[in-house]
Amino acid sequence: MALGSSPHPSGLNFLSFADLGIGSGFTLNYNCADKTAPVYLCVGENDNRVKVSGTTPLSRQLDVLDAINNLEKWGLNIPVWLVAETPGGTTRKSQVLQHTCHVKPYAGKLKISSFQQHLPKLTYPGNGKGRLLSEPLKGFRYFIYGGRLETDPVMRGFDCTSFPMVLFSVKKLPSPGYGKQLCETLVSQKCDLEALTRSRFEDLLRLDAIPNGIYLFFSGGHVLLYNSDINVIYEFNHGGFFASPGWQRPMATPDLWWVRKLDEKYRLLFT
């Protein structure tokens, strides 16, 4: 949150500016000595501005996002200030606050290949710290955590669970929010491959013995997606996104693994 300090001699005092989250907008606290003057938020440049008087946090959200996007200062601090223009031609300018930009939004498709090829490369924020994507807003999906815009480029990505959540457009999971709950949300199919040991699981993948289809694998500590037709595993892990031949990827121990088959309606997302 950007915060102001002492009152400004212009009579336009900019107190604070903050992201309330996607679906809630941006809050601005200010006061202007001239109550009739329209007030504008300037983002980084005088001509990159948004009218804020007569708006609400949500009604101004798209315009503020556009103004921030225009600068392309992803994850960096930018100056923001207010101006008020009177009918007589007098311009009042507030003090300048600093606002941390959100990270670069995602403009690609929700497909594995799009995640794989995306630049800048999507990160692995850490287990339990994966970010989600917002609904599309004017062609962009924004990285969010707890609904709020992500501002740290290091956290611009998914963990093992948020990756399939985003891919399959799952907004939230019931507690505790692991692979089992994801499978239940997706209404996946059991395959009589329950509580597989590491050696048994690796044998199935090495022999390409899992019937053709698209799958979700989960253990107590990880979630994987799998296309049996080509014997390839997809995941977010340390280092970001990985696509690995099934026979080549070692499985964690002492975890046991469960296999669930996904509905073919998700097939296009695996391309």
FENBELTA-V885220 format. One record per backbone hydrogen bond with DSSP energy under -1.0 kcal/mol. CO is the residue of the C=O (numbers start at 0). NH is the residue of the N-H. E is the energy in kcal/mol with one decimal. If there is no record, write none. Layout:
CO:NH:E
CO:NH:E
//
This chain:
1:16:-2.0
7:10:-1.8
10:32:-2.5
12:30:-1.9
14:3:-4.0
15:28:-2.3
16:1:-2.7
17:26:-2.4
20:23:-2.4
20:24:-2.3
24:19:-3.2
26:17:-2.1
28:14:-2.7
28:15:-1.5
30:12:-2.9
33:36:-1.1
37:84:-1.7
38:51:-2.6
38:52:-1.7
39:82:-2.1
40:49:-2.2
41:80:-1.8
44:47:-1.0
47:42:-3.1
49:40:-3.4
51:54:-1.7
55:59:-1.8
56:25:-1.7
57:60:-1.1
59:63:-2.5
60:64:-2.7
61:65:-2.4
62:66:-2.2
63:67:-2.4
64:68:-2.8
65:69:-2.1
72:75:-2.3
75:100:-3.0
77:98:-2.9
78:43:-2.2
79:96:-3.1
80:41:-3.5
81:93:-2.6
82:39:-3.0
83:91:-3.0
85:88:-2.2
89:85:-2.7
91:83:-2.4
96:79:-2.7
98:77:-2.9
101:74:-1.2
105:140:-2.7
108:110:-1.8
110:114:-2.0
111:115:-2.4
112:116:-2.0
122:157:-1.3
125:128:-2.4
131:143:-2.7
136:139:-1.5
139:136:-3.4
140:105:-3.5
141:133:-2.0
142:149:-2.8
143:131:-2.4
144:147:-1.3
146:21:-2.5
147:144:-2.1
149:102:-2.6
151:154:-2.0
152:155:-1.4
154:156:-2.0
155:122:-2.1
156:130:-2.3
158:162:-1.8
160:164:-1.8
161:165:-2.8
162:166:-2.4
163:167:-2.8
164:169:-3.4
165:168:-1.2
173:176:-1.6
177:181:-1.9
178:182:-2.5
179:183:-2.1
180:184:-2.1
181:185:-2.1
182:187:-2.0
188:260:-2.9
192:258:-1.8
195:256:-2.0
196:200:-2.7
197:201:-2.8
198:202:-1.9
199:203:-2.0
200:204:-1.9
201:205:-2.7
202:206:-2.5
203:208:-2.9
212:227:-2.5
213:261:-3.1
214:225:-2.2
215:259:-2.1
216:223:-2.6
217:257:-2.6
221:218:-2.4
223:216:-2.7
224:233:-3.0
225:214:-3.0
226:231:-1.8
230:245:-3.2
231:226:-2.5
232:243:-2.6
233:224:-2.5
234:241:-2.6
236:239:-3.1
239:236:-2.7
241:234:-2.1
243:232:-3.2
244:247:-1.9
244:248:-1.0
256:195:-3.5
257:217:-2.1
259:215:-2.7
260:188:-3.0
262:265:-2.0
263:266:-2.1
265:268:-1.2
266:269:-1.9
267:270:-1.2
268:111:-2.7
//
